[in-house]
Amino acid sequence: MQEDYSVILRKPRVEKELEDFEEWFKRYGEYILTYEESKLVVRVAWVARIMLDEGYAAFPGHEKEVKTFVANFLSQRLASLGVDTLLVSKGELHGTRDDVVEVVTRIFPNVQQMERPSLPRIIKEDEFSRRGAQEFHRVQIAYEFSRIRPLIALATTILLASLMIILLSH
């Protein structure tokens, strides 16, 4: 018996997610494809997760077929939006469920997990950048003080002279 998995597409959560995804892609798609394709992978993974959850609930025991339907549907939808899924190569999939990763890798066959820098490396780079920023501030403050010193001296002189006049006038 052949099931009609397109029922998944009529679920309110799925309709909303697909609508949000298309609006997002129409707004930012060119930028995303040029500079941050990993964000596309994350958004597609989210939509796939919602579709899988709804599909598993509607068709218990048909997990394999639901995954195939979701992967095929999202591949076609991306193609209709002008996305060449073969060109997408970077994605952030840490912590993503295995079934979602399976669907995402069917949609984007060349996707590879983005490399995350190690914590010691992040800390070292952060310390280096802070040290450089502190040295810049020291130089800038020293420069500003050298221009302000005569003004401070003048203000101090006027203040002291005013104080002496007040004290001597009593």
C-alpha positions as CSV (number, residue, x, y, z in Angstrom):
1,M,0.0,0.0,0.0
2,Q,1.4,3.4,-1.1
3,E,1.0,6.1,1.6
4,D,0.4,9.8,0.6
5,Y,3.2,11.5,2.5
6,S,2.2,14.9,1.2
7,V,-0.1,15.0,4.2
8,I,3.0,16.2,6.1
9,L,3.0,19.4,4.0
10,R,-0.5,20.3,5.2
11,K,0.4,20.2,8.9
12,P,0.2,23.7,10.4
13,R,3.7,23.6,11.8
14,V,5.2,22.4,8.5
15,E,3.3,25.0,6.5
16,K,4.5,27.8,8.9
17,E,8.1,26.6,8.8
18,L,8.1,26.3,5.0
19,E,6.6,29.8,4.7
20,D,9.1,31.3,7.1
21,F,12.0,29.6,5.3
22,E,10.9,30.8,1.9
23,E,10.6,34.4,3.2
24,W,14.0,34.2,4.8
25,F,15.6,32.8,1.7
26,K,14.0,35.4,-0.6
27,R,15.3,38.1,1.7
28,Y,18.8,36.9,2.4
29,G,19.4,34.0,-0.1
30,E,21.9,35.7,-2.4
31,Y,24.0,36.8,0.6
32,I,23.7,33.4,2.3
33,L,24.8,31.5,-0.8
34,T,27.7,33.8,-1.4
35,Y,29.1,34.2,2.2
36,E,27.4,31.9,4.7
37,E,26.1,28.7,3.2
38,S,26.3,27.0,6.6
39,K,23.3,29.1,7.7
40,L,21.3,27.6,4.8
41,V,22.2,24.1,6.0
42,V,21.1,25.0,9.5
43,R,17.8,26.4,8.4
44,V,17.1,23.4,6.1
45,A,18.0,21.1,9.0
46,W,15.4,22.8,11.2
47,V,12.7,22.6,8.6
48,A,13.6,18.9,8.0
49,R,13.4,18.2,11.7
50,I,9.9,19.7,11.9
51,M,8.8,17.8,8.9
52,L,10.3,14.5,10.2
53,D,8.5,15.0,13.6
54,E,5.2,15.6,11.9
55,G,5.8,12.7,9.5
56,Y,6.7,10.3,12.3
57,A,3.6,11.2,14.2
58,A,1.4,10.8,11.1
59,F,3.0,7.6,9.8
60,P,4.4,5.6,12.7
61,G,6.6,2.7,11.5
62,H,7.3,4.4,8.2
63,E,10.4,6.4,9.3
64,K,12.5,5.4,6.2
65,E,9.8,6.5,3.8
66,V,9.2,9.7,5.7
67,K,12.9,10.6,5.5
68,T,13.0,9.9,1.8
69,F,9.9,12.0,1.2
70,V,11.3,14.9,3.3
71,A,14.7,14.8,1.6
72,N,13.1,14.7,-1.9
73,F,10.7,17.4,-1.1
74,L,13.3,19.8,0.3
75,S,15.7,19.1,-2.5
76,Q,13.0,20.0,-5.0
77,R,12.0,23.1,-3.1
78,L,15.6,24.3,-2.9
79,A,16.0,23.7,-6.6
80,S,12.9,25.8,-7.3
81,L,14.5,28.6,-5.3
82,G,17.6,28.4,-7.4
83,V,19.9,26.6,-5.0
84,D,22.4,24.1,-6.5
85,T,22.6,21.7,-3.6
86,L,25.7,20.1,-4.9
87,L,27.6,23.4,-4.4
88,V,26.8,23.7,-0.7
89,S,29.8,22.3,1.1
90,K,29.8,23.7,4.7
91,G,27.4,23.2,7.4
92,E,27.0,23.4,11.2
93,L,25.6,20.0,12.2
94,H,27.0,19.6,15.8
95,G,24.3,18.4,18.1
96,T,21.8,17.6,15.3
97,R,19.8,14.4,15.5
98,D,21.1,11.5,13.4
99,D,17.9,11.3,11.3
100,V,18.0,15.0,10.5
101,V,21.7,14.7,9.5
102,E,20.8,11.8,7.3
103,V,18.2,13.9,5.5
104,V,20.5,16.9,5.3
105,T,23.3,14.9,3.7
106,R,20.8,13.5,1.2
107,I,19.8,17.1,0.3
108,F,23.4,18.4,0.3
109,P,25.6,15.5,-0.6
110,N,28.8,17.5,-0.5
111,V,28.2,19.1,2.9
112,Q,31.0,18.8,5.5
113,Q,30.9,19.7,9.1
114,M,32.5,23.1,9.7
115,E,35.6,22.9,11.8
116,R,35.2,24.5,15.2
117,P,38.3,26.0,16.8
118,S,39.4,24.4,20.1
119,L,38.8,26.3,23.3
120,P,42.5,26.9,24.1
121,R,42.9,28.4,20.6
122,I,39.9,30.7,21.1
123,I,41.3,31.9,24.5
124,K,44.7,32.5,23.1
125,E,43.3,34.5,20.2
126,D,41.1,36.5,22.6
127,E,44.0,37.3,24.9
128,F,46.1,38.4,21.9
129,S,43.4,40.7,20.6
130,R,42.8,42.2,24.0
131,R,46.6,42.8,24.5
132,G,46.7,44.6,21.2
133,A,43.7,46.7,22.0
134,Q,45.1,47.7,25.4
135,E,48.4,48.8,23.8
136,F,46.4,50.9,21.4
137,H,44.4,52.6,24.2
138,R,47.6,53.4,26.1
139,V,49.1,55.1,23.1
140,Q,46.0,57.0,22.4
141,I,45.6,58.1,26.0
142,A,49.2,59.2,26.2
143,Y,48.7,61.3,23.1
144,E,45.5,62.9,24.4
145,F,47.2,63.7,27.8
146,S,50.1,65.5,26.1
147,R,47.6,67.8,24.3
148,I,45.5,68.4,27.5
149,R,48.3,69.1,29.9
150,P,48.5,72.9,29.1
151,L,44.7,73.2,29.5
152,I,44.8,71.4,32.8
153,A,47.6,73.7,34.0
154,L,45.7,76.8,32.9
155,A,42.5,75.6,34.7
156,T,44.4,74.8,37.9
157,T,46.1,78.2,37.8
158,I,42.8,80.0,37.4
159,L,41.2,77.9,40.2
160,L,44.0,78.6,42.6
161,A,44.0,82.3,41.8
162,S,40.3,82.5,42.4
163,L,40.7,80.7,45.7
164,M,43.4,83.2,46.8
165,I,41.3,86.2,45.9
166,I,38.4,84.8,47.9
167,L,40.5,84.1,50.9
168,L,42.3,87.5,50.9
169,S,39.1,89.5,50.4
170,H,37.7,88.4,53.8
